[in-house]
């Protein structure tokens, strides 16, 4: 099902979906593969296309990934939180963001499908502090999330399963060649409860733009 959204609508209403993921509705494999076909049209450095996409539907493996994620999330949640000045739009939703993140950490395994996108190689080997490396995968992952949105599905970009050796544990669980591939995150995939996502409150563009000098 396509929602018939314009490109700008898809770009501005693709949210990090956590509490509105529908854990009860099955996600068809053919829809996911259709989204992947879209994602694979994204640019990649030197056209290497060194990406691999690991989709997880096995309940036991999803539970194991949730446990890896939750252990790191608990440590992250106890870290000091950013402080914002009065009137900063980021402060308005800070508590709600933490609450929804906790919900996802507790329920990750209930998503019909989990995704770990991988890229061949390791960051920082090209001297670009990882920018050149990850730039060959992240556009494709974002395109995948946009394609999900267009079809009434949602996801959330998370990376907290990776620290403290979590990436190695996930690699062992799923047979990912850890010495050859890097993981970009852990993504729940589900239909959304409603499709009426709106523009988010963001800092004004004029406060963030620099022309010719900082």
C-alpha positions in Angstrom: 0.0 0.0 0.0 1.4 3.4 -1.0 0.2 6.4 0.9 0.5 8.7 -2.1 2.8 11.2 -0.3 4.9 13.7 -2.2 8.7 13.5 -1.8 8.6 16.5 0.6 5.9 14.8 2.7 7.8 11.6 3.0 11.0 13.5 3.9 9.4 15.7 6.6 7.1 13.1 8.2 9.4 10.1 8.5 9.6 9.9 12.3 11.6 7.7 14.7 8.6 5.5 15.5 8.6 3.6 18.8 5.3 3.6 20.7 3.3 3.6 17.5 4.8 0.4 16.1 2.1 -2.2 15.5 3.5 -5.4 17.0 0.4 -7.4 16.2 0.4 -7.0 12.4 2.5 -9.2 10.2 5.0 -7.5 7.9 5.1 -9.1 4.5 8.6 -10.1 3.3 7.8 -8.9 -0.2 7.1 -5.3 1.1 10.4 -5.3 2.9 12.3 -6.4 -0.2 10.5 -3.8 -2.2 11.8 -1.2 0.2 15.3 -2.7 0.0 15.2 -2.4 -3.8 14.5 1.3 -3.4 17.3 1.7 -0.9 19.8 0.0 -3.1 19.5 2.9 -5.6 21.2 5.2 -3.0 24.7 6.5 -3.8 27.6 4.6 -2.4 31.3 5.5 -2.4 33.1 4.4 -5.7 30.0 2.4 -6.4 31.3 -0.4 -4.2 27.9 -1.4 -2.9 29.6 -3.1 0.0 26.4 -3.3 2.1 24.6 -6.4 3.4 21.2 -6.4 5.1 20.4 -8.8 7.9 16.7 -9.2 8.7 15.7 -11.1 11.8 12.3 -12.7 12.3 13.3 -15.6 14.6 11.7 -15.0 18.1 14.7 -16.3 20.1 17.2 -14.2 18.1 15.0 -11.1 18.4 14.8 -11.7 22.2 18.6 -12.0 22.4 19.1 -8.8 20.4 16.6 -7.0 22.7 18.6 -8.2 25.8 21.9 -6.9 24.3 20.2 -3.5 23.5 18.5 -3.2 26.9 21.7 -3.8 28.8 23.4 -0.9 27.0 20.2 1.3 27.1 20.0 1.0 30.9 23.5 2.4 31.2 22.8 5.1 28.6 19.6 6.2 30.5 21.5 6.8 33.6 23.9 9.2 31.9 23.5 12.9 32.5 21.0 14.4 30.0 21.5 17.5 28.0 20.2 20.8 29.4 18.5 23.4 27.2 17.7 27.0 27.6 14.2 28.1 28.2 12.2 28.1 25.0 14.4 25.6 23.2 12.1 23.3 21.2 14.3 20.3 22.1 13.4 20.7 25.8 9.7 20.4 25.1 9.9 16.8 24.1 12.9 15.6 26.0 10.9 13.6 28.6 8.7 12.1 25.9 11.7 11.0 23.9 13.2 9.2 26.9 9.9 7.6 27.7 9.4 6.3 24.2 13.0 5.1 24.0 12.5 3.1 27.2 9.3 1.6 25.6 11.3 0.5 22.6 14.1 -0.9 24.7 11.6 -3.0 26.7 9.7 -4.2 23.6 12.2 -4.4 20.8 11.7 -8.1 20.4 8.0 -7.7 19.7 8.6 -6.0 16.3 7.8 -8.4 13.5 11.2 -7.8 11.9 14.5 -6.4 13.1 17.2 -5.1 10.7 20.9 -4.8 11.1 22.5 -3.1 8.0 26.2 -3.9 7.6 29.0 -2.4 5.5 32.2 -4.2 4.5 35.3 -2.9 6.2 35.9 -0.9 9.3 35.6 2.9 9.8 38.6 5.2 10.2 40.8 3.3 7.9 40.6 6.0 5.2 41.6 8.9 7.4 38.2 10.5 7.2 37.2 9.8 10.8 34.6 7.4 9.4 32.7 10.0 7.3 33.8 8.4 4.0 33.1 4.9 5.3 29.6 5.4 6.7 28.7 7.7 3.8 28.6 4.6 1.7 25.8 3.0 3.8 23.8 5.7 5.6 22.1 7.2 2.6 20.8 3.7 1.7 19.5 3.1 5.2 17.7 6.4 5.2 16.2 5.6 1.8 15.0 2.3 3.3 13.2 4.1 6.1 11.6 6.6 3.7 10.4 3.7 1.6 8.9 2.1 4.7 7.1 5.4 5.5 5.6 5.5 2.0 4.1 2.1 2.6 2.6 2.7 6.0 5.5 1.2 8.0 7.9 2.7 10.5 11.2 2.2 12.2 13.7 3.9 14.5 17.4 4.3 14.0 19.1 2.9 17.1 22.8 2.1 17.8 22.8 1.1 21.5 23.3 -2.6 20.8 26.8 -1.8 19.5 28.8 -0.6 22.6 30.5 -2.8 25.2 31.0 -5.7 22.8 27.4 -5.8 21.8 28.2 -5.7 18.2 30.4 -8.8 18.6 27.6 -10.6 20.4 25.1 -9.7 17.7 27.5 -10.9 15.0 28.0 -14.2 16.7 24.2 -14.6 17.1 23.5 -13.9 13.5 26.7 -15.2 11.8 27.8 -11.8 10.7 31.6 -11.9 9.8 32.6 -9.5 12.5 36.1 -9.1 11.3 35.0 -8.0 7.9 31.7 -6.1 8.4 30.6 -3.2 10.5 27.0 -2.8 11.8 25.2 0.5 11.4 22.5 0.0 14.0 19.4 -2.0 15.0 16.1 -1.1 13.4 12.6 -2.4 14.3 10.3 -2.8 11.3 6.5 -2.7 11.8 3.4 -1.2 10.4 2.5 2.0 12.2 -0.6 2.6 14.3 -2.0 5.3 12.1 -0.1 7.1 9.3 -0.8 10.7 10.4 2.7 11.7 11.2 3.4 15.5 11.3 6.4 17.8 10.9 8.5 17.8 14.1 9.5 21.0 15.9 13.1 21.8 14.9 15.5 24.6 15.4 15.1 27.3 12.8 17.3 26.9 9.7 18.6 30.5 10.0 20.1 29.6 13.3 22.0 26.7 11.9 23.2 27.9 8.5 26.7 29.4 7.8 27.5 31.1 4.5 31.2 31.4 3.6 32.3 31.4 7.2 31.1 30.1 10.6 
